[in-house]
């Protein structure tokens, strides 16, 4: 196969996969609204992760893309090491 045909074939396959994945991801789901929830004190609670209790169910909530200071200093050295690799 010539190089241009190989590239065209790869692009066509990528488009087919993309269209299939897009159609599968398009299934809409209804949001669930939880009411009468209470904050639950847990050892992992900090600025972006916390526990809540709604009725008899307990959930762990995490706020993504929130830059909140860590309140648990047990893992401080791991966080500092990871942050230093990002610079």
N, CA, C and O atoms as a Tinker XYZ file with bonds, in Angstrom:
   348  protein
     1  N      0.841000   -1.174000    0.000000    73     2
     2  CA     0.000000    0.000000    0.000000    64     1     3
     3  C      0.886000    1.236000    0.000000    63     2     4     5
     4  O      1.909000    1.279000    0.682000    81     3
     5  N      0.493000    2.216000   -0.753000    73     3     6
     6  CA     1.275000    3.451000   -0.773000    64     5     7
     7  C      1.050000    4.241000    0.514000    63     6     8     9
     8  O      0.005000    4.098000    1.149000    81     7
     9  N      2.009000    5.067000    0.902000    73     7    10
    10  CA     1.894000    5.813000    2.168000    64     9    11
    11  C      0.622000    6.652000    2.258000    63    10    12    13
    12  O      0.014000    6.718000    3.326000    81    11
    13  N      0.206000    7.292000    1.173000    73    11    14
    14  CA    -0.989000    8.135000    1.236000    64    13    15
    15  C     -2.235000    7.294000    1.479000    63    14    16    17
    16  O     -3.151000    7.725000    2.180000    81    15
    17  N     -2.271000    6.091000    0.897000    73    15    18
    18  CA    -3.417000    5.216000    1.116000    64    17    19
    19  C     -3.452000    4.732000    2.568000    63    18    20    21
    20  O     -4.527000    4.584000    3.149000    81    19
    21  N     -2.296000    4.490000    3.141000    73    19    22
    22  CA    -2.221000    4.069000    4.537000    64    21    23
    23  C     -2.752000    5.163000    5.454000    63    22    24    25
    24  O     -3.506000    4.885000    6.386000    81    23
    25  N     -2.366000    6.384000    5.195000    73    23    26
    26  CA    -2.827000    7.514000    6.014000    64    25    27
    27  C     -4.333000    7.683000    5.863000    63    26    28    29
    28  O     -5.035000    7.878000    6.855000    81    27
    29  N     -4.832000    7.610000    4.647000    73    27    30
    30  CA    -6.278000    7.759000    4.411000    64    29    31
    31  C     -7.040000    6.646000    5.118000    63    30    32    33
    32  O     -8.081000    6.898000    5.725000    81    31
    33  N     -6.540000    5.435000    5.047000    73    31    34
    34  CA    -7.189000    4.311000    5.718000    64    33    35
    35  C     -7.214000    4.522000    7.231000    63    34    36    37
    36  O     -8.228000    4.254000    7.875000    81    35
    37  N     -6.117000    4.994000    7.799000    73    35    38
    38  CA    -6.068000    5.242000    9.239000    64    37    39
    39  C     -7.034000    6.346000    9.643000    63    38    40    41
    40  O     -7.701000    6.238000   10.672000    81    39
    41  N     -7.115000    7.395000    8.853000    73    39    42
    42  CA    -8.033000    8.497000    9.151000    64    41    43
    43  C     -9.475000    8.008000    9.093000    63    42    44    45
    44  O    -10.283000    8.364000    9.951000    81    43
    45  N     -9.803000    7.208000    8.106000    73    43    46
    46  CA   -11.170000    6.683000    7.985000    64    45    47
    47  C    -11.516000    5.828000    9.204000    63    46    48    49
    48  O    -12.607000    5.956000    9.760000    81    47
    49  N    -10.597000    4.961000    9.621000    73    47    50
    50  CA   -10.852000    4.140000   10.808000    64    49    51
    51  C    -11.012000    4.994000   12.059000    63    50    52    53
    52  O    -11.874000    4.715000   12.892000    81    51
    53  N    -10.198000    6.022000   12.197000    73    51    54
    54  CA   -10.315000    6.907000   13.357000    64    53    55
    55  C    -11.657000    7.611000   13.354000    63    54    56    57
    56  O    -12.273000    7.758000   14.409000    81    55
    57  N    -12.127000    8.051000   12.193000    73    55    58
    58  CA   -13.438000    8.698000   12.111000    64    57    59
    59  C    -14.561000    7.726000   12.475000    63    58    60    61
    60  O    -15.498000    8.094000   13.182000    81    59
    61  N    -14.465000    6.500000   11.996000    73    59    62
    62  CA   -15.491000    5.501000   12.325000    64    61    63
    63  C    -15.526000    5.257000   13.831000    63    62    64    65
    64  O    -16.601000    5.200000   14.428000    81    63
    65  N    -14.361000    5.113000   14.442000    73    63    66
    66  CA   -14.299000    4.897000   15.891000    64    65    67
    67  C    -14.833000    6.110000   16.634000    63    66    68    69
    68  O    -15.586000    5.966000   17.597000    81    67
    69  N    -14.453000    7.300000   16.198000    73    67    70
    70  CA   -14.925000    8.526000   16.844000    64    69    71
    71  C    -16.444000    8.634000   16.766000    63    70    72    73
    72  O    -17.093000    8.945000   17.765000    81    71
    73  N    -17.011000    8.385000   15.601000    73    71    74
    74  CA   -18.466000    8.489000   15.429000    64    73    75
    75  C    -19.171000    7.460000   16.316000    63    74    76    77
    76  O    -20.192000    7.772000   16.928000    81    75
    77  N    -18.645000    6.252000   16.390000    73    75    78
    78  CA   -19.242000    5.227000   17.237000    64    77    79
    79  C    -19.191000    5.640000   18.709000    63    78    80    81
    80  O    -20.189000    5.523000   19.421000    81    79
    81  N    -18.041000    6.120000   19.163000    73    79    82
    82  CA   -17.884000    6.530000   20.566000    64    81    83
    83  C    -18.759000    7.729000   20.885000    63    82    84    85
    84  O    -19.345000    7.803000   21.965000    81    83
    85  N    -18.852000    8.660000   19.961000    73    83    86
    86  CA   -19.677000    9.853000   20.166000    64    85    87
    87  C    -21.138000    9.460000   20.300000    63    86    88    89
    88  O    -21.843000    9.990000   21.158000    81    87
    89  N    -21.603000    8.541000   19.465000    73    87    90
    90  CA   -22.995000    8.104000   19.525000    64    89    91
    91  C    -23.265000    7.378000   20.836000    63    90    92    93
    92  O    -24.337000    7.534000   21.421000    81    91
    93  N    -22.318000    6.600000   21.296000    73    91    94
    94  CA   -22.488000    5.870000   22.547000    64    93    95
    95  C    -22.487000    6.825000   23.740000    63    94    96    97
    96  O    -23.220000    6.608000   24.705000    81    95
    97  N    -21.683000    7.864000   23.683000    73    95    98
    98  CA   -21.587000    8.817000   24.784000    64    97    99
    99  C    -22.759000    9.787000   24.816000    63    98   100   101
   100  O    -22.942000   10.501000   25.803000    81    99
   101  N    -23.550000    9.824000   23.759000    73    99   102
   102  CA   -24.636000   10.786000   23.666000    64   101   103
   103  C    -25.851000   10.391000   24.494000    63   102   104   105
   104  O    -26.798000   11.171000   24.599000    81   103
   105  N    -25.848000    9.200000   25.085000    73   103   106
   106  CA   -26.976000    8.796000   25.918000    64   105   107
   107  C    -27.070000    9.742000   27.108000    63   106   108   109
   108  O    -26.148000    9.832000   27.919000    81   107
   109  N    -28.178000   10.435000   27.200000    73   107   110
   110  CA   -28.346000   11.412000   28.278000    64   109   111
   111  C    -28.899000   10.726000   29.513000    63   110   112   113
   112  O    -29.770000    9.860000   29.429000    81   111
   113  N    -28.382000   11.125000   30.647000    73   111   114
   114  CA   -28.851000   10.597000   31.918000    64   113   115
   115  C    -29.380000   11.757000   32.740000    63   114   116   117
   116  O    -28.845000   12.865000   32.693000    81   115
   117  N    -30.411000   11.496000   33.475000    73   115   118
   118  CA   -31.001000   12.519000   34.332000    64   117   119
   119  C    -30.140000   12.728000   35.577000    63   118   120   121
   120  O    -29.597000   11.771000   36.130000    81   119
   121  N    -30.020000   13.965000   36.008000    73   119   122
   122  CA   -29.312000   14.278000   37.241000    64   121   123
   123  C    -30.166000   13.831000   38.419000    63   122   124   125
   124  O    -31.395000   13.864000   38.357000    81   123
   125  N    -29.509000   13.419000   39.478000    73   123   126
   126  CA   -30.195000   13.042000   40.705000    64   125   127
   127  C    -29.932000   14.139000   41.724000    63   126   128   129
   128  O    -28.783000   14.482000   42.000000    81   127
   129  N    -30.997000   14.679000   42.274000    73   127   130
   130  CA   -30.853000   15.730000   43.268000    64   129   131
   131  C    -31.032000   15.120000   44.658000    63   130   132   133
   132  O    -32.085000   14.568000   44.979000    81   131
   133  N    -29.997000   15.229000   45.465000    73   131   134
   134  CA   -30.045000   14.704000   46.823000    64   133   135
   135  C    -30.459000   15.825000   47.765000    63   134   136   137
   136  O    -29.898000   16.920000   47.713000    81   135
   137  N    -31.421000   15.565000   48.609000    73   135   138
   138  CA   -31.909000   16.588000   49.543000    64   137   139
   139  C    -31.703000   16.103000   50.975000    63   138   140   141
   140  O    -31.517000   14.913000   51.227000    81   139
   141  N    -31.741000   17.050000   51.898000    73   139   142
   142  CA   -31.578000   16.770000   53.327000    64   141   143
   143  C    -30.290000   16.000000   53.611000    63   142   144   145
   144  O    -30.295000   15.022000   54.359000    81   143
   145  N    -29.199000   16.443000   53.015000    73   143   146
   146  CA   -27.897000   15.796000   53.223000    64   145   147
   147  C    -27.158000   16.486000   54.364000    63   146   148   149
   148  O    -27.323000   17.681000   54.607000    81   147
   149  N    -26.352000   15.710000   55.046000    73   147   150
   150  CA   -25.568000   16.229000   56.160000    64   149   151
   151  C    -24.090000   15.955000   55.928000    63   150   152   153
   152  O    -23.715000   14.914000   55.388000    81   151
   153  N    -23.264000   16.892000   56.340000    73   151   154
   154  CA   -21.812000   16.729000   56.282000    64   153   155
   155  C    -21.411000   15.652000   57.281000    63   154   156   157
   156  O    -21.904000   15.638000   58.409000    81   155
   157  N    -20.521000   14.752000   56.875000    73   155   158
   158  CA   -20.041000   13.681000   57.753000    64   157   159
   159  C    -18.547000   13.877000   57.956000    63   158   160   161
   160  O    -17.780000   13.911000   56.993000    81   159
   161  N    -18.139000   14.004000   59.206000    73   159   162
   162  CA   -16.721000   14.175000   59.507000    64   161   163
   163  C    -15.997000   12.855000   59.236000    63   162   164   165
   164  O    -16.348000   11.820000   59.802000    81   163
   165  N    -14.991000   12.901000   58.370000    73   163   166
   166  CA   -14.191000   11.734000   58.012000    64   165   167
   167  C    -12.726000   12.143000   58.047000    63   166   168   169
   168  O    -12.413000   13.332000   57.998000    81   167
   169  N    -11.828000   11.167000   58.129000    73   167   170
   170  CA   -10.395000   11.480000   58.180000    64   169   171
   171  C     -9.878000   12.018000   56.857000    63   170   172   173
   172  O     -8.861000   12.712000   56.835000    81   171
   173  N    -10.559000   11.715000   55.741000    73   171   174
   174  CA   -10.105000   12.162000   54.425000    64   173   175
   175  C    -10.690000   13.514000   54.022000    63   174   176   177
   176  O    -10.334000   14.033000   52.965000    81   175
   177  N    -11.565000   14.093000   54.820000    73   175   178
   178  CA   -12.163000   15.384000   54.474000    64   177   179
   179  C    -11.097000   16.465000   54.417000    63   178   180   181
   180  O    -10.268000   16.582000   55.319000    81   179
   181  N    -11.126000   17.247000   53.360000    73   179   182
   182  CA   -10.258000   18.418000   53.258000    64   181   183
   183  C    -10.976000   19.431000   52.374000    63   182   184   185
   184  O    -12.198000   19.373000   52.239000    81   183
   185  N    -10.258000   20.331000   51.788000    73   183   186
   186  CA   -10.885000   21.403000   51.031000    64   185   187
   187  C    -11.612000   20.965000   49.780000    63   186   188   189
   188  O    -12.518000   21.664000   49.326000    81   187
   189  N    -11.240000   19.819000   49.200000    73   187   190
   190  CA   -11.891000   19.402000   47.955000    64   189   191
   191  C    -12.510000   18.010000   48.019000    63   190   192   193
   192  O    -13.040000   17.533000   47.015000    81   191
   193  N    -12.457000   17.350000   49.166000    73   191   194
   194  CA   -13.067000   16.032000   49.347000    64   193   195
   195  C    -13.784000   16.012000   50.691000    63   194   196   197
   196  O    -13.247000   16.472000   51.698000    81   195
   197  N    -14.989000   15.480000   50.698000    73   195   198
   198  CA   -15.741000   15.434000   51.945000    64   197   199
   199  C    -16.837000   14.388000   51.847000    63   198   200   201
   200  O    -17.256000   13.997000   50.757000    81   199
   201  N    -17.289000   13.946000   53.004000    73   199   202
   202  CA   -18.348000   12.950000   53.062000    64   201   203
   203  C    -19.682000   13.605000   53.358000    63   202   204   205
   204  O    -19.757000   14.587000   54.096000    81   203
   205  N    -20.737000   13.049000   52.771000    73   203   206
   206  CA   -22.101000   13.508000   53.042000    64   205   207
   207  C    -22.990000   12.296000   53.269000    63   206   208   209
   208  O    -22.749000   11.216000   52.728000    81   207
   209  N    -24.017000   12.496000   54.077000    73   207   210
   210  CA   -24.981000   11.429000   54.341000    64   209   211
   211  C    -26.357000   11.932000   53.944000    63   210   212   213
   212  O    -26.801000   12.994000   54.380000    81   211
   213  N    -27.025000   11.141000   53.102000    73   211   214
   214  CA   -28.382000   11.459000   52.655000    64   213   215
   215  C    -29.263000   10.270000   53.007000    63   214   216   217
   216  O    -29.209000    9.230000   52.351000    81   215
   217  N    -30.063000   10.431000   54.033000    73   215   218
   218  CA   -30.868000    9.303000   54.502000    64   217   219
   219  C    -29.950000    8.241000   55.077000    63   218   220   221
   220  O    -29.186000    8.509000   56.004000    81   219
   221  N    -30.022000    7.032000   54.529000    73   219   222
   222  CA   -29.162000    5.941000   55.008000    64   221   223
   223  C    -27.917000    5.765000   54.150000    63   222   224   225
   224  O    -27.051000    4.952000   54.474000    81   223
   225  N    -27.819000    6.517000   53.064000    73   223   226
   226  CA   -26.679000    6.397000   52.147000    64   225   227
   227  C    -25.605000    7.429000   52.465000    63   226   228   229
   228  O    -25.904000    8.578000   52.792000    81   227
   229  N    -24.344000    6.999000   52.362000    73   227   230
   230  CA   -23.218000    7.920000   52.534000    64   229   231
   231  C    -22.456000    8.009000   51.226000    63   230   232   233
   232  O    -22.276000    7.008000   50.531000    81   231
   233  N    -22.009000    9.215000   50.893000    73   231   234
   234  CA   -21.290000    9.468000   49.652000    64   233   235
   235  C    -19.997000   10.210000   49.949000    63   234   236   237
   236  O    -19.900000   10.952000   50.926000    81   235
   237  N    -19.017000   10.000000   49.102000    73   235   238
   238  CA   -17.793000   10.791000   49.140000    64   237   239
   239  C    -17.868000   11.742000   47.961000    63   238   240   241
   240  O    -17.996000   11.305000   46.817000    81   239
   241  N    -17.790000   13.023000   48.224000    73   239   242
   242  CA   -17.830000   14.025000   47.169000    64   241   243
   243  C    -16.439000   14.601000   46.962000    63   242   244   245
   244  O    -15.718000   14.886000   47.918000    81   243
   245  N    -16.080000   14.764000   45.715000    73   243   246
   246  CA   -14.780000   15.345000   45.371000    64   245   247
   247  C    -15.015000   16.446000   44.356000    63   246   248   249
   248  O    -15.689000   16.244000   43.346000    81   247
   249  N    -14.456000   17.605000   44.633000    73   247   250
   250  CA   -14.563000   18.739000   43.720000    64   249   251
   251  C    -13.318000   18.757000   42.852000    63   250   252   253
   252  O    -12.218000   19.031000   43.331000    81   251
   253  N    -13.498000   18.467000   41.584000    73   251   254
   254  CA   -12.366000   18.447000   40.664000    64   253   255
   255  C    -12.036000   19.857000   40.200000    63   254   256   257
   256  O    -12.920000   20.708000   40.098000    81   255
   257  N    -10.770000   20.099000   39.920000    73   255   258
   258  CA   -10.250000   21.380000   39.452000    64   257   259
   259  C    -10.426000   22.484000   40.486000    63   258   260   261
   260  O    -10.498000   23.662000   40.134000    81   259
   261  N    -10.495000   22.107000   41.765000    73   259   262
   262  CA   -10.549000   23.066000   42.857000    64   261   263
   263  C     -9.197000   23.029000   43.548000    63   262   264   265
   264  O     -8.748000   21.970000   43.987000    81   263
   265  N     -8.554000   24.169000   43.644000    73   263   266
   266  CA    -7.243000   24.248000   44.275000    64   265   267
   267  C     -7.440000   24.628000   45.732000    63   266   268   269
   268  O     -7.442000   25.808000   46.081000    81   267
   269  N     -7.606000   23.626000   46.576000    73   267   270
   270  CA    -7.837000   23.856000   47.996000    64   269   271
   271  C     -6.656000   23.311000   48.791000    63   270   272   273
   272  O     -6.091000   22.278000   48.430000    81   271
   273  N     -6.281000   23.990000   49.861000    73   271   274
   274  CA    -5.158000   23.495000   50.670000    64   273   275
   275  C     -5.527000   22.182000   51.367000    63   274   276   277
   276  O     -6.673000   21.982000   51.771000    81   275
   277  N     -4.554000   21.307000   51.497000    73   275   278
   278  CA    -4.778000   20.040000   52.184000    64   277   279
   279  C     -4.803000   20.282000   53.686000    63   278   280   281
   280  O     -3.991000   21.043000   54.211000    81   279
   281  N     -5.729000   19.639000   54.371000    73   279   282
   282  CA    -5.800000   19.768000   55.820000    64   281   283
   283  C     -5.160000   18.585000   56.522000    63   282   284   285
   284  O     -4.914000   18.638000   57.727000    81   283
   285  N     -4.887000   17.514000   55.779000    73   283   286
   286  CA    -4.263000   16.333000   56.342000    64   285   287
   287  C     -2.764000   16.381000   56.016000    63   286   288   289
   288  O     -2.370000   16.219000   54.860000    81   287
   289  N     -1.952000   16.600000   57.015000    73   287   290
   290  CA    -0.516000   16.737000   56.785000    64   289   291
   291  C      0.215000   15.396000   56.806000    63   290   292   293
   292  O      1.440000   15.366000   56.686000    81   291
   293  N     -0.512000   14.290000   56.957000    73   291   294
   294  CA     0.127000   12.977000   56.951000    64   293   295
   295  C      0.746000   12.693000   55.587000    63   294   296   297
   296  O      1.775000   12.022000   55.502000    81   295
   297  N      0.131000   13.194000   54.523000    73   295   298
   298  CA     0.625000   12.969000   53.170000    64   297   299
   299  C      1.352000   14.199000   52.620000    63   298   300   301
   300  O      1.569000   14.295000   51.412000    81   299
   301  N      1.723000   15.121000   53.474000    73   299   302
   302  CA     2.331000   16.377000   53.022000    64   301   303
   303  C      3.570000   16.150000   52.170000    63   302   304   305
   304  O      3.723000   16.787000   51.127000    81   303
   305  N      4.453000   15.258000   52.589000    73   303   306
   306  CA     5.687000   15.064000   51.827000    64   305   307
   307  C      5.395000   14.508000   50.435000    63   306   308   309
   308  O      6.069000   14.872000   49.472000    81   307
   309  N      4.403000   13.638000   50.321000    73   307   310
   310  CA     4.043000   13.102000   49.001000    64   309   311
   311  C      3.503000   14.210000   48.110000    63   310   312   313
   312  O      3.811000   14.254000   46.919000    81   311
   313  N      2.694000   15.111000   48.678000    73   311   314
   314  CA     2.148000   16.219000   47.899000    64   313   315
   315  C      3.247000   17.183000   47.467000    63   314   316   317
   316  O      3.249000   17.662000   46.333000    81   315
   317  N      4.179000   17.465000   48.373000    73   315   318
   318  CA     5.278000   18.371000   48.047000    64   317   319
   319  C      6.144000   17.758000   46.954000    63   318   320   321
   320  O      6.544000   18.455000   46.022000    81   319
   321  N      6.439000   16.470000   47.056000    73   319   322
   322  CA     7.252000   15.803000   46.027000    64   321   323
   323  C      6.551000   15.824000   44.678000    63   322   324   325
   324  O      7.183000   16.075000   43.652000    81   323
   325  N      5.261000   15.564000   44.673000    73   323   326
   326  CA     4.520000   15.555000   43.416000    64   325   327
   327  C      4.474000   16.959000   42.816000    63   326   328   329
   328  O      4.640000   17.129000   41.608000    81   327
   329  N      4.251000   17.956000   43.657000    73   327   330
   330  CA     4.176000   19.337000   43.159000    64   329   331
   331  C      5.518000   19.782000   42.586000    63   330   332   333
   332  O      5.558000   20.538000   41.615000    81   331
   333  N      6.604000   19.324000   43.173000    73   331   334
   334  CA     7.924000   19.739000   42.670000    64   333   335
   335  C      8.199000   19.148000   41.281000    63   334   336   337
   336  O      8.963000   19.724000   40.506000    81   335
   337  N      7.587000   18.012000   40.965000    73   335   338
   338  CA     7.800000   17.429000   39.637000    64   337   339
   339  C      6.995000   18.163000   38.570000    63   338   340   341
   340  O      7.289000   18.039000   37.381000    81   339
   341  N      5.992000   18.919000   38.978000    73   339   342
   342  CA     5.146000   19.633000   38.024000    64   341   343
   343  C      5.759000   20.951000   37.579000    63   342   344   345
   344  O      5.345000   21.522000   36.570000    81   343
   345  N      6.727000   21.428000   38.313000    73   343   346
   346  CA     7.325000   22.736000   37.980000    64   345   347
   347  C      8.252000   22.652000   36.809000    63   346   348
   348  O      8.832000   23.661000   36.407000    81   347
